[in-house]
Amino acid sequence: MPEHSVSSGSDFTPWPAERAALYRELGYWQGQTFTDWLWERAQRYGASPALVTAERQWNYRDLWQQSGERAQQFTGLGLRPGDAAVLHLPNHPEFFFNFFGLLLAGVRPVLALPAHRHHEITAFVRQTEAQLYIGPDQPVGRELQAQLGNLPLPVRTLLQPLDLDRSAPHRSELQRTDLAAMPTWPGRQQDPDQPAFYQLSGGSTGTPKLIPRTHDDYLYSVRASAEICALSPQTVYLAALPLAHNFLLSSPGSLGTLHVGGQVVIAPQPDPGTCFGLMERYGINMVALVPALLLVWLEAAARRPVPASLAVVQVGGAPLAPEVAAQVPQQLGATLQQVFGMAEGLVNYTRLDGPLPLDTQGFAISPHDEILIVDDDDQPVPDGTPGHLLTRGPYTICGYFRADEHNSRAFTRDGFYRTGDLVTRLADGSLRVTGRSKDQINRGGEKIAAEEIEHALLGAPGVHNAALIGRPDPRLGERSLACIQSADPAAPPSPAELRRYLLDLGLATYKLPDQFEFLTLPRTAAGKVNKRALREHFHARPTQETHDSQDCPLPHAGPVARKPSPLAAASRAGRAAGP
Ligand code: OOB
């Protein structure tokens, strides 16, 4: 009998009993809920600063208090343990108050990215039957509120003010929590081996997939990451990219920092002007960047020295060119740590005490991360040979949320997750990412599932067929190119019309094709669109149409704030963004 089975319509595919027992025995899974974890932090680090912004600070006790207030609010709204709520907040302390507030109330947050718009948010609400949407009391959130209000869905909306004066620590009439006694939040009663929240998959399919992460598995990855990355109460971690992303949340991210009693400094934007200023002011010693953002920081650092406090720069989310990696120690005066991870689980780190990691993405967190590198027939390849990366382990999911058919393809019969990444195991045992087999575009760390955009384009007037491919880009790593076969070749739709069509569907703007080409799509012998031929054809050829509206990697700007980011402006002008 296969160890791994997927039942129809399952919300959550548990780890097989034997492996679960092993992970408990090894102390990886400690049977702690997020509620107990946060309570423990408040007890242990009470008056130490936990969250820091340019305007204000909150200590661990405040964090507990604020989260408790939100939990009361959610319970008062009628939310019950096990319900889902879409959390759609930008980099702001409210992200944490609401995230932990939901967890305390036993409600499962769906961690939407700030760049998501109504196409994505509606899909998350539908899939999880979410009872609540929490967004910013800003145009982005108001637009979502209106959109969700038009749908025949029982979802309520809650817009949180992000004005720091209005979210003062004592804004409610509630009593301050007595830290000597643990209040009985519903989140305490939850099973630690059940889902705590949902991460989002970068995906390669038409509908974005949801990733149920349990208290047990996620807290293990947080504790282990904090240890590997040598975090301590002296850690001052700058959260420059979106807080909801797995890299920023747990690798070791904000949760790793809070685990050990450090400080999380929240940057509202990732640009060097904002971030270097925060670094100077708060003595930041660690930051996580995607390669596209690192490039901008390196350029800015040539003109404005980076504060000496910066000790570790993590880079992950997309391939990092060795020649760029080589500049980090000199230009930023920091140790480079490469991070290769995925929201589904597995995270690899290069070691901080190792040689400068130019062309390796490091070692898996756990001795019990099982790594298989296989050929197209699932047969193991020798070390040094690229192959498909399959993995299973104590914090890698065994199935997506309600996606049985997809799960049967994304996981092997014995429970290995097919990552869609091509890797090589190097002589020292570390992994090098060499490519990708999944039909995805990695645009500056933001993942675009080709199929999702192709499906959307097929509905546009004048489009007969569409294929989305990635093209190499010196700044973003890749940009997207939509190859369109028009219904009437004599009168193809214009790129502006197609872009407007996608925008009106409510897709996140980073998913809009950067470029369009109109042609008859080549076919394989089996009659499918031949994407390999398209990639080869367009690889070296310059194309005309480029939209630069969202050059900021993992942008914070929401759908309505269409003002080009400072990074986009800098990239257009062909110079570095800087203060
Ligand atoms: C992180 O998570 P996701 O879920 O947004 O994307 C995962 C995918 C990987 O499967 C791989 O294709 C790519 O992003 N990726 C990298 C990489 N790190 C991620 N490709 C090349 N080099 C790297 N260093 O992106 C993520 C999650 C946790 C920590 C770090 C990144």
Residues whose N, C-alpha, C, O or C-beta is under 5 A from the ligand:
A	BS01	OOB	L200 G202 N246 F247 S251 V315 G316 G317 A318 P319 V339 F340 G341 M342 A343 Q361 T419 D421 V433 G445
